[in-house]
Amino acid sequence: MTGRFHGVGVGPGDPELITLKAARLIAAADVVAYHAGVGKTSNARRIAEGLIPSTAVEEQLTYPVTTGATDHPGGYAGALADFYERSAARLAAHLDAGRDVVLLSEGDPLFYGSYMYMHDRLSERYETEVVPGVPAFAAATAAPLARQTDVLTVLPGTLPEPELARRLADTDAAVIMKLGRTFPAVRRALEAAGRLEHAEYVERASMPGERRLPVAEVDPATVPYFSLVLVTGDSRNGRRSRSDAATSALAGHDGRDGTNAETGVDGRVGRNAQVGGDGDDGRAGRDGQEGRERTEGAAELLVVGLGPGPEDWLTPEAAAALAEVDHVVGYGPYVARVAQRPGLTRHASGNTVELDRARLALDLAGRGERVAVVSGGDAGVFGMATAVFEAAEDPAYRDVPIRVLPGVSAVQAVAARAGAPVGGDFAVMSLSDRLKPWDVVERRLRAVAEADLALAVYNPASRSRTEQIVTARRILLEHRKPDTVVVVGRDIGRDGESLTVTTLADLDPAAVDMRCLLIVGASGTRVSETGRVWTPRWVKP
């Protein structure tokens, strides 16, 4: 009979924070295992030292490397993979011999813990139990961290700096783990997100020598691995103590009473009312710095095309505009492409609330805020520009000037990758029937096919729309030859992009999804010997 495998959390450092169940299992273990760095003692063992029985066999699993420097042929990842395999084999030998094994884990075993890699390798072969432990951030918290509808985000400090800044700006409360050498980048990300003033640094939580101070006052050279950063939800949304005095003080604080709130954009009343964050009508106090002057009256609303993806395809005009605005409004993935910086508030929303987005942007611009609505590709090609102008038909926005900044469109990007398939007359259509009846789409497809125009097809399919591309192909084949050239571009300009040149007859609708753009050639479209697709500028009589 094999032994049982236990992953036991021993908490952040104070032995008194070990749970009763963890203490019982450690005291009864045949084998106690723990990880340790090269030349270092195990912190997990130190925490549980008083509970380990003298009869227990101890297995120290010493990391071969704790930084990226190694001569292993597989590099850092290869060195760790081999280490985890060897460690699992050591523990498996005890389990096969019928000995119960307790693997100690600092904090909680399944929260950034090394235990997980042993769990992956052993839990399917042996009876396994995981005993939760107090995570370090819970011990470090000395004030309410997240309350009511606050969103709490736990972030590794090893994230790329722009991504870390974006996530810090988009959440209410945050915990940042894995500091040490990452601390300078973490500090810059906090500053860019406007959260530095309220960020607290905690070192060795619940251990002897615990230290806490504002992040802005921390010397980066002194930051150890056992440290983290806390940003409370109250720092963004105020104290909500559910007392009469607190309720009165909070009325209007961040728009949550409805007097200054935007609704329907990201599902939370008042979430977008953080244009002051402190109850003011402007930027002062948003991140502890004096904000920019607001425009008297309505400010010009910019609608910006970001291009299909790569930063290199963002125009200098668009980049300069985005560096000056105080608010960016748009569909979540597009907003995420705008780097977070001090003073910038980002308003991300879903994919089917274009008019809500437009009204939010117009409301902000109407109050004198500098706002950019962002859109993928070119904002005027199936993008946000038309939604903004539609919303602006409301007389309430008559005084808000609107300017559209062009971007590289997806059809341009796919065409350039292919060669010059839209070098002659061409049409652009969307197969989405969300905003127009499908019979209109069919009539237009027939008209384009009969006119012998090259055709760029946006939105060819989605998870819920799989038949449109099948029907479109059938309609086009009624008017075009089966060998008509078709270009299928997928994720052009992004990681994993692909470009396929095929024909109408061989086009596989099942291989087409929302991330594709199709270009169906005209009768004169041809493929060169080198595989480049081009359509002549001329048409023979």
N, C-alpha and C positions, 0 to 999 in steps of 0.2 A: 504494500500500500504506500502510495506516495505521500509526501508531506504537503502541507498547505502553505500557500504563498500569501503573505500579507504586505500590502503597501501602507505604511503607517505614517501619517503626518504628525510631526512633533512640534508644530507651531513655529513662530518667528524667532524665538530665542530664550524667552523666560520659561524655565521648566514647569512653572506653575500653570502655564497655558496648555500643557499637554492634557488631552482628554482622558477621562477615566478608562475608556475602552482601550485607547492606545497604551496607557500605562499597564493595563492588565496583560495585553498581548506581548509587550516587550518583556515583561517580567517572566513570562512563561515560554519564551522563545528558545528553540534549540540552536538556532543560528540567527545572529543579528548582523545585518549588512548595512553599509553606508558608503556614500561617495566622498571623495576627498580630492583636492587639487594636488598637483605635483609639489612635494615638499611641505605640504600643509596638513594640519589635523582636520578632521571632519567636524564641521559645525553641528551637523545633525547628531553626531555621537556626543558632542559636548553637552547638548541640550538634554539628551536622554541618559547621560552617564549614570545617574543615580538609580536607574531602573534596570540596567542590563545585568542579568544574573551572572555570577562568576562561572557557572557551568556552561554558559553559552559559547559557541564557536563564533568568533568575530571575523567577518570578511570585509576588508577595506577595499573598495573598488576605486583605484587611483586613476584619474584621468591621465592619458598620455600627453595631453596638450590642452591648454586653456585659452590659447590665442590662435590666430590664423597661421602662425609660423610652424611648419613641420616638413620633414623630408619624406613623409609617407607618399607613395606614388599616387594615391587618390586624394592628396591634399588634406586639408582640415576635415572635410566631410568624410573622407575615406578613413582617416585615422580614428575618428569617433565611431564610425560604423563598425570597424574591427573591434574597438574597445567594448562596445555594447554587446557584440557577439560573444567575445571572450567572457565578459561579466555574466551574461545569461547562462553560459555553459557552466561556470563555477557554481552559480546558484542552483541550476538544474541538477547538478551532481548531488547536492544535499537533498533536494526534493525527491529525487529518485531513491535515495537511501532512506526515505521515510521521515526525514527531519523537517519540522516546520521552520520556515524562513520568514523573518521580519526584515523588510527593507525600510530603513528610516528615511524620511524625506522632510526637509525643512519646509515650513509652511504647510501647504496642502499638497498631497502627492500628485494631483491632477491639475495643478495650477503652476505652469512653467517649471515643473519638477523633473529631475532626472529619472525618477521612478517610472515615468511614462514609457521610457524606452525599454525597460525591463518588462513592463506590463505588456507591451506590444509583442514581445518575444516569448513570454511564459504563460500569459493568462489563458490561452486556448489549450494549453497542455496540462495545466495543473489547476486545482481548485484555488481560486484567488479571492481575496477580500481586500477592499480599499477602505481605510479608516481616515476620514477627513481630518484636517488640521486647521488651526487658525492661520489664515494667510497674513503675510507681513503688513499689507495695507490696512487690515482691520485693526491690528495692534498699533499702527502708526496714527490712526485717525483720532484726533483730539477734539474735533468739532463735527457737527452734522455734515456728512459727506454728500448724501443725495436724499432728497425727500420729495414726497408727493409725485409729481410727474417728471421729476428730473431724470435725464438720461445720464447714466454713469458709463464711461468708457475706460477700459483698462488697456494701456498701450505699452508696448515694449520700446524702450529708448533706442533700440537698434533700427527702428523704422527710418527710411530716408527722411531727411529733414523736412522737405516740402510736404510729404504725406503726413508726418507728425503734426505739422502746423495746421494743415487742413482739418484733421480730425479733432484737434484741440479747439479750433474755432467753431466746429459744428456740434460740440457736445456741451452739456451743462456742467457735469462734474467729470473729473478725470483722475486716474492713477497712472503714473508713469513708472514702470519697472525697468530693471536692467540698466543702471546708470554707469558708474565708473567712468571709463574713457568716453562714453557717449554724452557725458554731461554738457560740454560746450554746445553741441548741436541741439540738445534738448532745451537749453536755456534760450538759444536763438529762436527755436520753434515756438516756445511760450511767448516770447516777445512779439513775434510775427503774428501770432493768434490773438494778441491783446489780452493774454492771461497771466503775464509775468508778475504783475503787481500782487496778485492774489495766490500765487503758487508757493506752497510750503515744502521745504526740503526736510526729510526725516532720515536720519542715519542710525543704523543698528536699533531698530524699533524693538522695545521690550528687553533689550540686552543691557548689560553694564556699559556705560559710556554712551547711552542714547543721546543724540543731539538733534535739535530741530531749529530751523531758522528760515527766513525768507529766501527763496531761490536766488533773488537778486544779490544777496549778500554772501553767497557761497563761493569759496575759492575752488575753482575746478580741480586744482592739483590735489585737493584734500578729499575728493569724493571716492569712497570705497564701493565695492560691489554691493554690499549690504546697505543700500540706500534707495530711496524712492521719492517721488514728488506727488503731492496731493493738490488738487484744485477742487474746491467745494462747489456744489450747485448754488449755495447761497451767494457765492461771489458773483454769480451772474444774475440770479433771480431774486435775491434778497431773502431775509429771514421770513419764514412763513410758519409762525409758532402757533397758529390757530387760537390766538387770544384776541380779544376785542381791540386791544391797543395795537397789536401787530397787524391785524386786518385793516385797521384805519390807516396805519402808516404805509401799508403796501398798496392801498387803492391807487391805481394808475401807475404804480412803480414800473411795471414792464408791460403794461397793456393787458394784463390777464383779467382785468375787470371788464374788458370789452370796449373801453373808451378810446383806446388807441391801437386796438389789435387788428391784425390781418388774419382772416380765416380761410380755410379751404386750400391753402397753398402747401403746407407741410403737415396738416392734420392737428396742429396745436394752436389754439387761440393764444395770441400774444407772443408766439415764438419769434415772429418776424417783427414784433414791435420793439426789438432791441436796438433800435436806432438811437438810443441814448444809454440804455442799460441802467441808468440811474434816475429815471424819471424826468430827465431833461428832454428837450426837443431836438438835441443835436448830438455831436460827437464828444463833447467834453465829458471826461470821466469814464468813457467806454473802456479805456485801457490804462487809465491813470495818467494820460497825457492830454494836453490841451488839443482839442480836435481842430480840424480845418474850419474856416469860415464857411457857412452855408450861403448859397446864393439867395439874394433877395428875390422873393417871388418864386416862380417856377424855374427849375433848371432844365437844361437840355437833356433829354433822354437819349442815350446811345443804344443802338441795337448792333451788336458786334458778331460777325462771323469768325469763328475760331479756326476754320479749316477742318479737314477730315481727321486730323490726329496729331501728326508730328509738330513739335514746337517750331521747327524750321519753316513750317508752312503757315504760321501765324504772321500776318502782315505787320510791318513796323508801325503803321498807323493804328492798328488794333492793339498792339502791345503797348504803345504809348498811352492810348485811351484807358486801358485797363489798369495802368499804373497810377492813374489820377483819380479814378472814381472811388467813392466811399461804400458803394453797394454793388454787388453782382447778383443778378437774378437769373435763374434758368433751371433747366432739367438737371438733376443731380450729377450725372456723369460729365456734363459739360461744365458745370460750376466747379467740379473737382479738378478740372484742367487749369483753373486760374489759381496761381500760387497765392497762398495766404501771406499777408503782410500786416504790419501794424495799421490800425485804423480801417481795415476792410471788414465789412460784414457781408456774409454770403447767405443767400436765400435759395436753397435747393428744394426742388419739388419733383413730383412724379411726371409721367410721360403723357398724361391726358388732361392736364389742367392748364393749357396754354393761355386761355383768357384770364384765369385767376393770376397767373404769373404776370401777364401784361398789366393787369389792373394794379397789382402790388407795385410794380415798377413805376407806373404813372402816378400813383399816390405818393410815392417817395419823391419823385421828381417834382411833383406839384408842391411839395413842402420845401423845395429848395435843395434837396439832397442830390448829390452827383451819382448817377445810377447807370449801369450798363446791363442790358439784357443780352445774354450770350446764347449762341446757337451754333451747332455743329455745321461744318461746311460753310456755305454762304447763307446768311440769315434770310435772304430774300428768295431762296430756292427751297420750298417746302420747310421753311424755318420760322423763327419767331417774329420776323419783321411784319408779316401780314397779320398775325395775331395782335401785335401792338397797335397797328393802324386800325384794326377792327374794334379793339377796346377803346381807342381814342375817339371813335365816333360819338361817344358819350359827351354831351356838352360840358360835363364837369371837368374834362381834360382839354378844353379848347385852348388854354393858355400854355400847355406843355409842348415845347418844340421837340421834334423827333428827328434824329439823324441816323442813317443806316451806314455802317462801315462794312464794305464788302470783304468776303473771305474766299479762299479757294474752295470751290464746290467739289462734292464727291465725284460728279461726272467728269470734271476736269482731271481729277487725280487718277481715276480709272483709265480715262482716255490717254493720259500721258504715259501711264505704265504700259498700255497696249501699243501705243504708237500715235496714230491720228485718226481714230475711227469716226470722229465727229468733225472731220475737216471740211465736209460739205454741209448742206442743209440738214438739220436734225431737229427732233422734237424731244421733249422731256415729259415723262408722265410718272405718276405714282399709282401703284395698284391697290393702295389702301382705299377701302370703301367706308372708312369711319366717318368721313365728312362729305361724301358724295355717293349717290346710288350706284350700284354695280352696273346697271344698264348704261349709265353715262360713261363709265370706264370702257365698256365693250364698244360703244359707238365711236369713242375717240381712238381706240386701238385700230378699228377698221379704217377710220379715216387716215390715220398715219400710215397704215400698211398700204392702202390704195394710193397714197401720195408718194410712195417709195422714198420715205425719209428714214435716215438712221434714227434709232429710238433708244434713249436712255431711260431705264426703268428703275425707279426708286421704290422702296418698300415692296419687294416682290413677294415676300412671304413672311409669316410669323408663326408662332406656336398655335395660334388660334385661326390663322388664315393660311391654309395649305393648298386650296383648290384654285386660287386666283391665277397663279403662275401656270398651272395646267391649262386653264381656260385661255389665258393670254397666248400661250404657245399654239394652241389649236386655232385660234382666230388668226394669228399671224401666218400660220401655214396655209390658210385659205387664200392668202394673197402673195406669199413669198415662196421662193423655191426652198426645198429642204436643205440645200447646201448654203443657205444664207449664213454669213458669219455671225457668231454670237460671242461676246466677251463677257465673262463672269468674273468680276473683281470682288474679293472678299477681304474685309479689314485692310484695305489698301492704306499704306502709311503707318500701320501699327504692327506690333509683334505678331508674327504668324501670318502675315498677309499672303494671299495667293491670287494668281491670275490664271484663268483657264480660257483658252480659245477653242471654241467648238462650233457646231452648226445648230440650226433650228431643229433639224431631225434628231441630232444626237444629244440635245440639251436634256439633262436629267433634272426634272422639277424637284425630286427628293433631295438633291444636293444644294438647293437654293434656300437660303433663310434670310432673316431680317438684316443680317450683316453683309449682305451681298448687294451689289449694284450691277445691273445688266446693261450692256449696249448691244442692241440688235442692229446689224448693219443694213445699209440699203443694197439695192441690186448691184451697185458698182463697188461696194466695199470688198477689199481683197486682202490676202495675207501674203507678205513677202517671203522670199526664200529663207530669211532669217527669223521668220515667225512674227514679224511686226504687222499690225493691222492698221490699214489706212483707207480712207474714203476720199476719192478724187474731188477736187473743188468743182470740176466740170461735169456736165451731163451731156452725153452724146445725143444729138437729135434723133 
